[in-house]
Amino acid sequence: MKLVASEKVKKLTTSIFTEVANRKQEAIKKGIDVIDLSVGSPDFPPPSFVMNTLVDYAMDSSKYGYTLKGIDEFHEAVGYFYKERYAVELDPAKEVLQLMGSQDGLAHLATALIDPGDYVLVPDPGYPIYEAGVLLAGGLIYPMPLLEENKYLPQLDQIPLDILERTKFMIISYPGNPVTALADEDFFKEVVEFAKRHHILVVHDFAYSELIFDHHPQISFLSIPGAKEVGIEFNSLSKTFNMAGCRIGYVAGNENALNILAALKSNIDYGTFYPIQKAAVAALTSDFSSLDQQKREYEIRRDTLMSGLEKSGWQVPKSPATMFIWAKIPKGWTSREFAFELIEKAGVAVIPGDAFGRLGEGYVRIALVQPPERLEKAADRISQFLL
């Protein structure tokens, strides 16, 4: 029997990520030592007290049943974390919803909210699940260009009124992936007013909230007056506490939007493993000293790679946040050509920018997921490749 993918699945753009992985494996088979800076998966472990909590509860044989949803302690821990870190007051019972990672919620949000013919405003370049979730739900994408000359902020006044009349929600992310720019309070205030004026839900992806460098402020969208009236904010423990494989995250904000997403999730999953929830509670209610140290480690990695790249004459702006560098490639290459040649000729794997949207062409995303000595070696190899 021959099966054919649905038209929705055919629209998804996973081929570039797969091809990078395949080319990396081919290079390894040839004996090339590949320094993998492609996948944004933390190489740091969770704090030891988080792992110990997970182990302790995993040894309790009574905790292996369905949880069905987030336990009260988890929701309260998110409320504590948001108050301590971002000065945002949340009602844990009404304004927090647990997710199996923020990607889970982002993937299902469009299914919960939109009907065929509805538009969603999506950043270009942007994290692929933004677009994928909408396409799988049968919705329409309206790309918001993120251009360097506009500080990678969308120009909201350039979106046609007829599109806005058919738009259910918009997605923004600061700091983002792959573009690592930051937004200030003035921009977020503009977004709140824009959303109120056009009756659009704001979806802010805040997954890199604890990887903001150089003393820039950590601004939660929900800290803006009126934000909870029009918006929700996704976050997770994947990048913040290096619990990526645990698949636990949350969305906070507008109660109505959370209830709609919760109704969908109640038909899809049976909750996150109890020991993982308890480990997350331990992380979210800690003294947060590990977060400051981790941020400093990423800053060292960024500076190490940037210093090495400068030797080759490749001028790359310093990333103000996240575990990535968003770099404009030298002239004469497409993003894919550059990334594939870099694997084969230099043994360094990065992601071509067009994996994140049409306007990602001409860029590559470099992940800071190797220790400084490996990043220094990667920079040397890239320098030799360019020279």
Secondary structure, 3 states (H helix, E strand, C coil): CCCCCCHHHHCCCCHHHHHHHHHHHHHHHCCCCCEECCCCCCCCCCCHHHHHHHHHHHCCHHHCCCCCCCCHHHHHHHHHHHHHHHCCCCCCCCCEEEECCHHHHHHHHHHHHCCCCCEEEEEECCCHHHHHHHHHCCCEEEEEECCHHHCCCCCHHHCCHHHHCCEEEEEECCCCCCCCCCCCHHHHHHHHHHHHHHCCEEEEECCCCCCECCCCCCCCHHHCCCHHHHEEEEEECCCCCCCHHHCCEEEEECHHHHHHHHHHHCCCCCCCCHHHHHHHHHHHCCCCHHHHHHHHHHHHHHHHHHHHHHCCCCCCCCCCECCEEEEECCCCCCHHHHHHHHHHHHCEECEEHHHHCHHHCCEEEEECCCCHHHHHHHHHHHHHHHC
